[in-house]
Amino acid sequence: MRTICGLAACALMVLHGCDKTDKTQDFDSFVKKYNKVYPDEAAKTEAERTFNLNVEEINAENSKGTNTFTLGVTEFTDMSTEKFTSTYLGLVLETPVEATATNHTISRATPLSEVDWRDHNAVTEVKNQNPCGTCWSFAQAGAIEGIRAIKENKLVSLSNQEMQDCLGHPCSGSGAGGNMIEGINYAKQNGLASYAAYPFIAATQSCKTMTNKELAAGKITGYVNVNPRMEDLMDALAQQPVAVALNAQYAGPIQNYRSGIISSYCSTQLDHAVLAVGYGTDSGMDYWLVKNSWGTYWGESGYFRLVRGQNECGVLSWAVYPTMN
């Protein structure tokens, strides 16, 4: 078992404080925008040092002029790669053992040219896992929300906190993280409360017993594995949103991603779970459309796009979707 998502000439003037006209790259403005609080002055000084180093990398990457994406200051720009990884990534990889699990079968002779489930009221608002390595629960809750909206025309945010508490996964340390199917299996057996009734608190607490759940036990009937091919994931996404695992630790731009299509080299070592909600093409480049769980200030209002046509960041390696009565 492997734990992944448990807890990724002007520039120099900015770093040395000679030119701070760009307020998005000013540390004090950053602290104010994101309500940053540090335990002491030493920690704040170290955070500012890391922030400035990351700003230098952001500016250097953007100055290349050849990238299909743009970097910028995000909530995570004061964090080292190591701190970012240990705090936000939390996915346990293991081989599914259910004998009844099925593989997706392509149903369309010709794939749709584009898909975006946000346009069909099947995607809830972007959440923020800060600071907890529980990406797996957000991805699976989102996949369940999607199929329920499609089947019942009822879009309600469901409780990922219930998954986390009742499956016994802390935010960090030993036992943190989860895999790509256990949340779906939990919902099948126990149902799920709404996000409003059982909200996310970025910590683990005792499993709450709730008698009147938003999603009844037995409504989710299981899950389907998507074969690791582009055509299979496109076909599955034409049917419903899909939970996917990918790499965020070595993804280069993802920690400070602002917009565009990530297409630079990225490891296929899986460490993060997200919700694929569609795909499309922009200026001749094919992409996957992905909902993250890092809040709306990050990326394209909480979403990012990943180049399609190759196994970028391992996005094709492990994808699943829930089935529903």
C-alpha positions, 0 to 999 in steps of 0.5 A: 500500500502506498500513501499519496494524498496525505499531508506540490531581470523583473522577478529579481527586483521584486524579490529584493523589494526594489519593485513591488508594483504588482501587489499579487506578488507582495508578501504583505498583500498575500498575507492579508488576502489569504488571512495567513496566521503564523505561530511566531515571527520566525515562522513568518520570516521563513514563510516570506522567504519561501514565498519569494523563492516561489515568486521567482520560479513563477516569474521565470516560468511565465517569462518563457512565453512557450507554456500553455498555462500561467502561474501566479500567487496562490494560497500555497505560495508560502509553502515549500513543495515538501510542506505542500505535499504533506498537507494537501495530498492524501490518497492511498493506492491499493488494488480493488478486491471486489469480485463484482466490480466491473470495467467501463464499456464504451457505449458511443461509436463517436465520442462527443466533441466536448463535455462540461457537467457544470452546464447540466447542473451536475457539479456542486460548488468548489470546496476547500480541503485546507489544511487536510489530506482528504482529497479522496473524500471530496472526489468521491462525494463529488462523483456521487453528487453528479450521478445523483443530479443526473438520475434524480435531478437533485444537486445537493452537496454531500458530506465528505466529512462523514466519509472521513470520520466514519472510515477513520482517516485523520487529516495527516500522519499515520492512517491519513488519506484514503483510496478511490473506492472506499468512500463510494462503498461507504455511501452504498452501505450507509448513505450520506448526510448532506454537507450542510448537516454534516459539514467539513471541519478539516479535522477528524472527529467521532463518526456521527450517527444520523437517522435522516440522511440526504442520500439513503443507504442502497441508492449507490449500488457500486462503482465501475473502473474506467480502463486506462485509455483516453477513449474510455475516460471520454466515454465515461465522462459523456455519461457522468462526472468521474473521480480520477487520481493523478500526480500533484507532487511533481506536477510542476505548475500545479501548486501555483497554477492560475490558468490555462492547460497544464501540458509540461512534463509531469510524473505519473506517480499518483498522489491526489484525487480530483473530479473530472467533470468534462473535456474540450479543446482550446486553441487546438489543444485538447484538455480534461476539465477537472474540479479540485478541492483547494478553494475558488482562489486557486486555478480557474475558480477552483478548476484546472485543465490538463492536456488530453491525448497522453497520460498527463500526470497519470490521469488515466491510471485510476478512474472510477465512477459510482453506479446508482439505482 
